[in-house]
Amino acid sequence: DGMIKADDAILAQLDDNVVIAPGHGPVGNKKDLQAFRDMLAGVRDNVAALKKQGKSRDEVVAAKPTAKYDAVYGHFVIDPDFFTRIVYDGLK
C-alpha cells in the first residue's frame, strides 16, 4: 500500500512530458509509472481477495495472482512468486 500511495503522490506532481529515470529498470514516462502503479494495485487486490478467502501463502502463490502482469513485470528484479509472498506478508 505504501508503494501505491507513493506512486499516487508522485503521479499527481508529474506532467505528461516527464522522463523518469528509475534506480532500477528502463527509463520511462508518466504513462509507464501509472501502469506500474496499476500493476501494484492489481496484484495487491488479487492477493487480498485470496487471503480473505483463507488461502495460505503457498496457496496464494500457486494461484498466480500476478499472471496478468508477468509478461511485462515478471522477469526483472524479483520473480512473481517472491513478489506474491511479499504482498501476502504485507497485507493485514
For each residue, the residues with C-beta under 8 A, 3 or more apart:
1: 4 5 44 90
2: 5 6
3: 6 7 40
4: 1 7 8 37 40 41 44
5: 1 2 8 9
6: 2 3 9 10
7: 3 4 10 11 33 36 37 40
8: 4 5 11 12 37
9: 5 6 12 13
10: 6 7 13 14 33
11: 7 8 14 30 33 34 37
12: 8 9
13: 9 10
14: 10 11 18 20 30 33
15: 18 30
16: 29 30 31
17: 29
18: 14 15 29 30
19: 27 28 29
20: 14 27 28 29 30 32 33
21: 27
22: 25 26 27 28
23:
24: 76 77
25: 22 28 76 77
26: 22
27: 19 20 21 22
28: 19 20 22 25 31 32 33
29: 16 17 18 19 20 32 33
30: 11 14 15 16 18 20 33 34
31: 16 28 34 35
32: 20 28 29 35 36
33: 7 10 11 14 20 28 29 30 36 37
34: 11 30 31 37 38
35: 31 32 38 39 72
36: 7 32 33 39 40 73
37: 4 7 8 11 33 34 40 41
38: 34 35 41 42
39: 35 36 42 43 69 72 73
40: 3 4 7 36 37 43 44
41: 4 37 38 44 45
42: 38 39 45 46 68 69
43: 39 40 46 47 65 66 69 83 84 87
44: 1 4 40 41 47 48 87 91
45: 41 42 48 49
46: 42 43 49 50 65 66
47: 43 44 50 51 60 65 84 87 88 91
48: 44 45 51 52 91
49: 45 46 52 53
50: 46 47 53 55 59 60 63 65
51: 47 48 54 55 60 88 91
52: 48 49
53: 49 50
54: 51
55: 50 51 59 60 63
56: 59 60
57: 60 61 85 88 89
58: 61 62
59: 50 55 56 62 63
60: 47 50 51 55 56 57 63 65 84 88
61: 57 58 64 81 84 85 88
62: 58 59
63: 50 55 59 60
64: 61 67 70 80
65: 43 46 47 50 60 84 87
66: 43 46 69 70 73 74 80 83 84
67: 64 70 80
68: 42
69: 39 42 43 66 72 73 74
70: 64 66 67 73 74 75 80
71: 74
72: 35 39 69
73: 36 39 66 69 70 76
74: 66 69 70 71 79 80
75: 70 79
76: 24 25 73
77: 24 25
78: 82 83 86
79: 74 75 82 83
80: 64 66 67 70 74 83 84
81: 61 84 85
82: 78 79 85 86
83: 43 66 78 79 80 86 87
84: 43 47 60 61 65 66 80 81 87 88
85: 57 61 81 82 88 89
86: 78 82 83 89 90
87: 43 44 47 65 83 84 90 91
88: 47 51 57 60 61 84 85 91
89: 57 85 86
90: 1 86 87
91: 44 47 48 51 87 88
92:
